């Protein structure tokens, strides 16, 4: 699985399809922590983000989709 952020990375949310009250698409935040769950093809990542607009809601990759912003690499 590619596009897995690391703590300190700045990210932009591209999609959060399975949340009933999602973070708005395009919001930017800083990754606080990343936890891998499962093995192989069943692996997924829980990503704790400090969103710039103040709301807190973790991401689940997949199905959520993000872009890691270039200045954080």
C-alpha atoms as an extended CHARMM CRD file, in Angstrom:
* protein
*
        73  EXT
         1         1  UNK       CA              0.0000000000        0.0000000000        0.0000000000  PROA      1               0.0000000000
         2         2  UNK       CA              1.5260000000        3.2950000000       -1.0160000000  PROA      2               0.0000000000
         3         3  UNK       CA              0.6760000000        6.8140000000        0.0760000000  PROA      3               0.0000000000
         4         4  UNK       CA              0.8990000000        5.9870000000        3.7960000000  PROA      4               0.0000000000
         5         5  UNK       CA              1.8700000000        9.1520000000        5.6740000000  PROA      5               0.0000000000
         6         6  UNK       CA              4.3000000000        9.4370000000        8.5710000000  PROA      6               0.0000000000
         7         7  UNK       CA              3.9360000000       11.5540000000       11.7220000000  PROA      7               0.0000000000
         8         8  UNK       CA              4.7010000000       15.1710000000       10.8670000000  PROA      8               0.0000000000
         9         9  UNK       CA              3.5350000000       14.8840000000        7.2390000000  PROA      9               0.0000000000
        10        10  UNK       CA              1.1310000000       17.5070000000        5.9950000000  PROA      10              0.0000000000
        11        11  UNK       CA             -1.8070000000       15.9590000000        4.1460000000  PROA      11              0.0000000000
        12        12  UNK       CA             -4.8800000000       17.0040000000        2.1660000000  PROA      12              0.0000000000
        13        13  UNK       CA             -8.0710000000       14.9590000000        2.3180000000  PROA      13              0.0000000000
        14        14  UNK       CA             -9.2810000000       13.7610000000       -1.0870000000  PROA      14              0.0000000000
        15        15  UNK       CA            -12.1880000000       11.5370000000        0.0140000000  PROA      15              0.0000000000
        16        16  UNK       CA            -13.7810000000       10.1410000000        3.1740000000  PROA      16              0.0000000000
        17        17  UNK       CA            -16.5430000000        7.9630000000        1.6970000000  PROA      17              0.0000000000
        18        18  UNK       CA            -17.6680000000        5.8710000000        4.6900000000  PROA      18              0.0000000000
        19        19  UNK       CA            -18.1000000000        8.5230000000        7.4060000000  PROA      19              0.0000000000
        20        20  UNK       CA            -21.6070000000        9.9070000000        8.0860000000  PROA      20              0.0000000000
        21        21  UNK       CA            -20.1120000000       13.3140000000        9.0570000000  PROA      21              0.0000000000
        22        22  UNK       CA            -16.8520000000       13.4870000000        7.0780000000  PROA      22              0.0000000000
        23        23  UNK       CA            -14.0940000000       16.0530000000        7.1780000000  PROA      23              0.0000000000
        24        24  UNK       CA            -14.6950000000       18.2540000000        4.1020000000  PROA      24              0.0000000000
        25        25  UNK       CA            -12.7320000000       17.3170000000        0.9900000000  PROA      25              0.0000000000
        26        26  UNK       CA             -9.6860000000       19.5440000000        0.5670000000  PROA      26              0.0000000000
        27        27  UNK       CA             -9.0560000000       20.0840000000        4.2880000000  PROA      27              0.0000000000
        28        28  UNK       CA             -5.3930000000       20.0740000000        5.3260000000  PROA      28              0.0000000000
        29        29  UNK       CA             -3.8240000000       18.7820000000        8.5180000000  PROA      29              0.0000000000
        30        30  UNK       CA             -0.7220000000       17.3500000000       10.1740000000  PROA      30              0.0000000000
        31        31  UNK       CA             -0.3340000000       13.6250000000       10.8640000000  PROA      31              0.0000000000
        32        32  UNK       CA              0.1300000000       12.8870000000       14.5800000000  PROA      32              0.0000000000
        33        33  UNK       CA              0.4010000000        9.0920000000       14.4730000000  PROA      33              0.0000000000
        34        34  UNK       CA             -0.1040000000        6.1070000000       12.1810000000  PROA      34              0.0000000000
        35        35  UNK       CA             -1.0630000000        2.6010000000       13.2890000000  PROA      35              0.0000000000
        36        36  UNK       CA             -1.0350000000       -0.4020000000       10.9570000000  PROA      36              0.0000000000
        37        37  UNK       CA             -3.6950000000       -3.0620000000       11.4650000000  PROA      37              0.0000000000
        38        38  UNK       CA             -3.8890000000       -6.4650000000        9.7970000000  PROA      38              0.0000000000
        39        39  UNK       CA             -1.5010000000       -8.2320000000        7.4550000000  PROA      39              0.0000000000
        40        40  UNK       CA             -0.9130000000       -8.4750000000        3.7240000000  PROA      40              0.0000000000
        41        41  UNK       CA             -3.8090000000       -7.5140000000        1.4720000000  PROA      41              0.0000000000
        42        42  UNK       CA             -6.0840000000       -7.0530000000        4.4990000000  PROA      42              0.0000000000
        43        43  UNK       CA             -3.8370000000       -4.3920000000        6.0670000000  PROA      43              0.0000000000
        44        44  UNK       CA             -5.2250000000       -0.9480000000        6.7810000000  PROA      44              0.0000000000
        45        45  UNK       CA             -3.9130000000        2.1140000000        8.5970000000  PROA      45              0.0000000000
        46        46  UNK       CA             -5.5010000000        4.3330000000       11.2070000000  PROA      46              0.0000000000
        47        47  UNK       CA             -4.1580000000        7.8720000000       10.9000000000  PROA      47              0.0000000000
        48        48  UNK       CA             -4.5490000000       10.4560000000       13.6730000000  PROA      48              0.0000000000
        49        49  UNK       CA             -4.5930000000       13.9650000000       12.1880000000  PROA      49              0.0000000000
        50        50  UNK       CA             -4.6240000000       17.4510000000       13.6940000000  PROA      50              0.0000000000
        51        51  UNK       CA             -6.8150000000       19.1900000000       11.1290000000  PROA      51              0.0000000000
        52        52  UNK       CA             -6.0560000000       22.8690000000       10.5520000000  PROA      52              0.0000000000
        53        53  UNK       CA             -9.7130000000       23.8450000000       10.9860000000  PROA      53              0.0000000000
        54        54  UNK       CA             -9.7310000000       22.4050000000       14.5280000000  PROA      54              0.0000000000
        55        55  UNK       CA            -11.8780000000       19.3040000000       14.1880000000  PROA      55              0.0000000000
        56        56  UNK       CA            -10.4400000000       15.9330000000       15.1410000000  PROA      56              0.0000000000
        57        57  UNK       CA            -11.3490000000       12.8140000000       13.2200000000  PROA      57              0.0000000000
        58        58  UNK       CA             -9.0420000000        9.9140000000       12.3910000000  PROA      58              0.0000000000
        59        59  UNK       CA             -8.6400000000        8.5510000000        8.8920000000  PROA      59              0.0000000000
        60        60  UNK       CA             -8.8610000000        4.9130000000        7.8630000000  PROA      60              0.0000000000
        61        61  UNK       CA             -6.6680000000        4.0710000000        4.8570000000  PROA      61              0.0000000000
        62        62  UNK       CA             -8.2870000000        2.5760000000        2.8440000000  PROA      62              0.0000000000
        63        63  UNK       CA            -11.0800000000        3.6130000000        2.1340000000  PROA      63              0.0000000000
        64        64  UNK       CA            -10.2310000000        7.2520000000        2.9330000000  PROA      64              0.0000000000
        65        65  UNK       CA             -7.9840000000        8.9140000000        0.3670000000  PROA      65              0.0000000000
        66        66  UNK       CA             -5.3190000000       11.5460000000        0.9710000000  PROA      66              0.0000000000
        67        67  UNK       CA             -2.5480000000       13.4320000000       -0.7250000000  PROA      67              0.0000000000
        68        68  UNK       CA              0.7570000000       13.8970000000        1.1070000000  PROA      68              0.0000000000
        69        69  UNK       CA              1.7740000000       17.5030000000        0.4990000000  PROA      69              0.0000000000
        70        70  UNK       CA              5.1830000000       17.9360000000       -1.1590000000  PROA      70              0.0000000000
        71        71  UNK       CA              6.7610000000       20.2450000000        1.4400000000  PROA      71              0.0000000000
        72        72  UNK       CA              6.4460000000       17.5000000000        4.0910000000  PROA      72              0.0000000000
        73        73  UNK       CA              8.6680000000       15.0140000000        2.2250000000  PROA      73              0.0000000000
